[in-house]
Amino acid sequence: MTAYIGRQASKSRWPAILACVAVVTSLTVRAESGAPNAPKDGAIGYVITDLFWAVYQTPDAREECPKGFNDGPREQFATLFPAGEPRTVVATQLKQEIATWHPTANADSFPFYAVEGPLSYGLNLDGKVDPDDFTHPNGARGIDNEVYRAVGCIIGFRGPVGVEYIFQNKAITDRRYNRTMIELTGVDDLTNDDNVTVTIYRGLDRLLTDATGNKVMAGGSQRIDTRWGASLIQQTQGKIVDAVLTTEPLEKVLIPWMNLGVPTFQIIRDMRLQLTLTPTGAEGLVAGYADVDTWYRQLIRNDSSHHLSNGQISGISLYKALRRLADAYPDPETGANTAISMALDAKFAQVFVVHPQGDDVVAKAVSQ
């Protein structure tokens, strides 16, 4: 019986083993033939395995958060409604819940500590270098990332133990709903190519992992969701310089993002990618301007006050900060900005993109 179980377990590992062998063999053949660093047929796919807001942080946080971290719902509740005083559920708990689900941009009754440090990850989205812009740790100036300014001094958004950092990022791997991927076509060389086509899809399949189930491996396959995900298909152009892909901005992109079982999404305007490519993966930034209301709804629809409290995240105060720091897409009637600059740290694993209904369906979706 033991021998039989061992043989069965061994068989279950064969798909992963064969996928690894295929990737390694392909790379070896190309290296020995002296061929350029180009994928087969000029196409290569990547699927997102890790995704979270780009937060620059120092070990003691004194550089970026000299005043400390923000209070969460529990701390604010204790201040607003001291123990021993008469109170009702309606006038306390329900009042705070309503304010969380229906926030306003009115002045905050609590101090909010925004990031004060000069450094941030991200990209120069507007092509300008303004006095209030960040500087990238690599020295690049004009970095636009106001989401970081809003969340950088909130414990729940800081790695590696922040509640949002853990669960939102983990959900990217665990949930097929979140299966965003890109396919590069027309690639002559993964090191330098002055024009490649980049298409964004949603996949349908689980990720290929090692025996632990925790590490995503290259060489899996993903079918394109051409039914429910047809409206998510987008296409843009890019170039590769020294193995770094940079894409032209896309006007509006929806990124599916389910956390704790609640299907939600992000709306990113002027979205562009900056990714370091290898034959087995990619890593870098997804940047643009996040719609403020959608950003906030994605947070509170996934996290109850219980989870927000664990990360010391006051939705009431955070929404006001997001509105105050919003820096793009002004409302034509009020003039208030509706979008906020952002950057996401992203990691990808190489996958074989399967077009189950042919390229015509994709071409139609792109044209629409």
N, C-alpha and C positions, 0 to 999 in steps of 0.2 A: 504493500500500500504506500509506504514511504517513497519507494522508488518511483511509483506511478505519479504521485504528487510532484516529485522533483522534476519528472519529465514534462508534466503539464506546465509547471511554472517556467521551465526552460523554454517551452514552445511559446508561451505568452510574451517572452522577451524578444523573440525573433524579429517582429516588425521594427522595433526600435534599433536592434543591432544592424539589420539590413539597411535601414535608413542612414545610419552613421557610416556604414561601409560605402554606400553609394556616394555620399558627400565627399568623403576622404578620397575615394577612387577618382572621382571627377576632378578634384583639385590636383591630385597627383599627376593625372594624365596631362592636364593643361600645363603644369609646371615642367614636365619632362619634354613636352612637345615644343616648348618655347613660345607658345601662343600668348597673345596679350591677355591681360587680366579681365577677360570678358565672360559673362555668363552664356550658357548655351542658348542659341537663337536670339541672343541680345536681350533676354528677359530674365528678371529675377524678382522674386516676391519676398516680402518681409511682413511679419505679423507682430503687433504690439504685445509685449509681455509685461512691461512695467510702465506705469504712467502716474505722475503726481506733480503737483505744483512745484516749480523750481524755487527752492528756499535756500538762500545762502545763510549759513549759520556757523558761528564760532563755538568752541566748547563751552564757554561760560556765558555766552550771549551778550556780554557787556558792550561789544562793538556795535551790534545792530539794535540791541534793546537795553540801553543804559538805564532806563526807568523801571525795568523789570517786565514781567508778563502780565497780560490782561486777565481780569477776573472773569469767571464763567457764571452760568445761571445760579449755581448754589451760592456763590459769594455775593452776587448782587441781590439775591433773594434775602439773604440774612441781613444785609444792610437796609433794604427797603422795609422789611417786616420783622423787626426785632422780636426775639422770643419774649413771651410774657405779656405782650400787648394783645388786646382783643382783635381778632381777625376772622374772616370767613374764606372759604375756598374760592368763592366767586371773586372776591376783592383781592385775592393774592395769586394763587396758582393759575386760575383760569385767566386772570388779567394778564399775567406774563405769557401764557400760552398764546393768547390772542395777539399780543404785541409781537410775538415771534413769528406767527404765521401771516400776520398782516402788518409788516413793519412800515415805518415811515422814515423819511429823511430829516425829520425834525431834530433839533439839538439833543444830544445825549446827556442824560443826567449823571453819567459816570465818565471819568476820564478814560480815553482810549489811547493806548500806546502804539503808535505806528512805528515802523522801522525807521531809525535815524542814521544808520550806517551808510557809507557811500557805495558799497559794493553790492552787486546783484548779478545773478545769472539772467540770461535773456538775450534779446536782439534789439537793435536799433530799428524800430518799426516805422518811424516817421521820417527817417533820413536826417534828423536834426540832432544837435547837441545842445540841450537846454540846461539851464542852471540846476533844475531839480531832477535831472536824469541821473541814473546810476552809472557806475563804471563796472565793467565786467572784471572778474579777478585776473583775466589775461591781459587787462589794460585797455580793452576796447571801450570807447566812450559812447554816450548817448543811449544807454540801455533803458528801454521802456518796460517796466514790470511793476505796475501799481498794485496788482494782486499780492505780490510779495510784500509790498509796503503795508498792506492791510492785514495779512495773516502771519507775517514773520515773527511777531511777538505774541502769538497765541500757541500755547503748548501743544494743542492737538494737531497742529499742522507741521510740527517739527519732527524730523527723524532722529533716531530710528524707532522711538516708542510712542510717538504721537498717535492718538486714536484714529485720526483721519489718514495719516501717513500709512498706517498699518492696513486698515480695512479697505480704503478706497483703492490702494495699489494692489492689494491681494485680490480684489474682485476682478481686476482686469484679466488676470490669469484664470480665475475659477469660473467666471461666467461667460458662456458662449454669446450672450447678448452683447458683451463688450468687445467682440472680436473684430476690431478695426485692423485693416492691413493695407499695404501699399504694394503696387507692382511697378517696377521700372522696365520700360521697353525702349528699344532703339539704343541699347547700351553697347558701345564699342569697347569700353575699358572702364572698370570700376575705380580706377585711380584718377584718370583724367578724361573727361568727355564734355564737350561744350554744349551738347544738347541731348537731353533724354526726356522721355515722356513719363510722368508719374500719375498713376491712377489710384484713387482711394476707393476701397470697398469695405463692406462688412462680410466677414466669413461666417460659416455655418458650423464649424467643427471644433472639437476639443483640441487642445494643444498637445503635441508630442512631448513627453517628459521622460526623465530617467526613472530608474526603479523606485526612487523615493517619492516621485510625484511632485517634487518641489522645484526641480530645475528643468526649464524648458529647453528642448534640444532643437538644433537645426535639422532640416530634412523632412519635416512633416508636410502635410498637404492641407489645403483649405479650399472648400468650394465657395464660390461667390454667391452671396444672397441676392439673387436677382428678382425676388418677389417683394418681401418686406423691406429689403435693403436697397431697392432700385433707386429711391430718391436720395440715398446717401452716396451714390457713385459720383465722384468728381474727378476731373483731370486737369493737370497743369504741366508746365514745362520746368525743367531744371537743368543745372549743370553740375558737373563733378570736378572739383579741383583738389588735388592732393588727397583723394579718397573722401572728400567732404562734399556731400550733396546739399545744394541750396536750391530751393524751388521758388518760382514766382508765386505771389500771393493769390489765394483763392478768396473770392468775395465773401462767401458764407459757407461754413462747413458745420455739419452736425456730427458730434461724436457721441455715440451711445455710451452710457456710463451707469450701470446698475450696481448699487452697493446695498448689501443687506436685503436683497430680494425685491427692491423697488426699481422698476424700469424708468430711468430718466436719461437726460442727455445734456450736452453742453453745446451752445451756439458760439462758434468762433468766427469772427470776421477778419478779413485780410490775413487769413492763416497761411503760414509758410513753414517749411521744414528746414532744419540745418542738422544733418546727420552724418556721422562718420561711418563709412560703409566697409564691410568685409564680406567675403563670400558666404559667411555663416551668420551674420548678424549686422545690426546697425544700432547706433546710440547717439543721442543728441537732444535737440530741442524741437518742440512744437510750439509756435508762438503766434500771437495775434491779439485781437481784442475780444474779450468775453462779454457777452450780453449780461449786464448786471443782474437783472431779475431772474434770468435762467440759471446763472451761476448760483444764486442764493437758493432758488427752488430745488436745484439738484442737491444741495447740502441738507436742507431741512426735511425734504421728502424722504431721504435715506436715513437720516439720523433723528431720533426722538430727542426730547430734552435730556433723557437719561444719558445717551451717548454724547451729546453736546457737553453735558456737565463733566463727563469723564475727561474731556479734552479742554476744559475751561474755555468753551466757545459760547459766548453770548451772541445768539443770533441777532438780537435786537441791536446791540452795539456794532456788530460786524456789518450789518446791512447799512447802517448809517455811515460807516467808514467807507464801504464800497461806493456808495453814492457820492460821498465827498471827494474821493480820490479818482472817480471815473474821469477818463481823459480823451474820450473819442465818441463819435456819432451822437452829436447833440440832437435832442428832440426838436423838431421844427416849430412846435408851439411854445414850449417852455424854455428852450435853450439849454436845458440840463443835459449833461452827457449821459448816454445810456449804456456805454460800453467801457470796459476797463482793460488796460494793457496787461498781458500775462505771458508766462512761459511755462511749459510743462517739460519736465525731465522724462524722456521716453527711451525705452529699450525695445529692440525688435529681434526676433529670431527669423532666420531664412526659412521660407516655406515654398512649396510648389503650389502655385495658384491654379485651381481647376475651374475652367469655364464650362459648367455643366450644360448650358444652353447655347454655347457658341459665342463668338465675338460680336454678333449682330445685336444681341440684347444689351451688351455693354455699350456699344456705339450709340444705340438709341437713347439709353439713359444719359450718356454724356451730352448728347445733342440737346436734350431737354433741360 
